[in-house]
Amino acid sequence: MDLFSRSWTALRAAIAELPDEDFERPSGCTGWLVRDLVCHLVLDAQDVLITLVTPAATEPTRDAVTYWHVADTPPTGEDPLDALIPRLAAAYGEPRLLKFHLDDVGSAAGRAAELADPGGRVSTRDEVLTVGDYLSVYVLEWTLHHLDLIAHLPSAAEPPAETLAAARASLEEIAGAPFPASFSDKDALLVGTGRRSPTGAEDTVLGGLAARLPLVLG
């Protein structure tokens, strides 16, 4: 619960501090500007709110690791929802309106998470998870998107060290193997999810894990 709050608060704070011109810069998500990524985060916050008020009475069918579907290829932006995001983002017109909506919905999502029972069960995507596992999913989601946000913004604030470490640990569980100790948490996340290609030296130390990368999470 604490890591969820830290990762989400840090991401929203980084967005709040961006000058307007940065919203037109590319993000780390293929085909999306920063404004498009921020619009996607508004929908993510809505998903958190919807899921936390969708209780389930049955046993969990997924946990924080098995929730993730690992695809064979990266997204191209042609998925209908992915393609809709840039149009929604453009409709806001001004970055301040997008910032306001994210702060409004995002604050509510953060409060809802703080009030939720970690042992409770919720339903999303036709699956059942405990609240604790569901929020752990978003620690990885928020941290990766924080890295996407700052991909071309060198002066923007980075994710907190503790959430980078937690996200790396989650990704290693999904991969079924640890990343080399020589990889920083940030590099493990970027290389592991295909956000950048490994260098020759990194490819060598990855060994057999290299053949299973990137992990395209969905």
Residue, then its C-alpha position, 0 to 999 in steps of 0.5 A: m500500500d505504501l509503495f503504491s502511494r509513493s509511486w503514484t504520488a511521485l509520478r503525479a508530482a513529476i507531471a505537475e512540475l512539467p512546463d507546458e511545452d514538455f507535453e508536446r515532447p515524445s514519451g517513452c511509449t511508442g507513438w505517444l507524446v507526453r500529453d498522451l501518456v498523461c491522458h492514459l494515466v487519467l484512465d488508469a486512475q479511473d480503473v483503480l477507482i472502478t476496481l476498488v469498488t468492484p468487490a468479489a466474493t470468489e477466490p483470487t484467480r490472479d496475483a500481482v505476477t500472474y495478472w500480467h500477460v506477456a505479449d510476443t510483440p510490442p504495441t504498435g499504437e494501432d489497438p483501438l484504445d491506444a489509437l483513441i488516447p491521442r485524440l482524447a489528449a488533444a481534446y483537452g487543448e491546454p496542458r493545465l486542463l489535463k493536469f487538473h483532471l489527473d490531479d482530481v481523479g488521481s487524488a481520489a484514486g490515491r485516497a481510495a487505495e489508502l482506505a481499501d482493505p489489502g486482504g479484500r478481493v476485487s474483480t477486474r478484467d474478469e479476474v479476481l485479485t486481492v486488493g494488495d496484489y492489485l495495488s502491487v500491479y500498479v507499483l510496476e505500472w506507475t514506475l514504468h510509466h514514470l520512466d516513460l514520462i521522463a524518457h526525453l525529459p532529462s531534467a524531470a524527477e525520476p521515480p523513487a529508489e524504493t519503487l524502482a527496486a520494487a518494480r524490478a523485483s516484480l519484473e524478475e518474478i514475471a521473468g522467472a529469473p533475476f537480472p544481473a547485479s550489474f544492472s541498476d534497477k532503472d536499466a533492468l526495467l528499461v531493458g527488461t521491458g524493451r524500452r531500450s535495447p541492451t548494449g553488447a556488454e549487457d547482452t553478454v551478462l544477461g546470458g540465457l535471460a536475453a533470449r526471453l527479452p523483452l517482456v512486453l507486459g499487458 
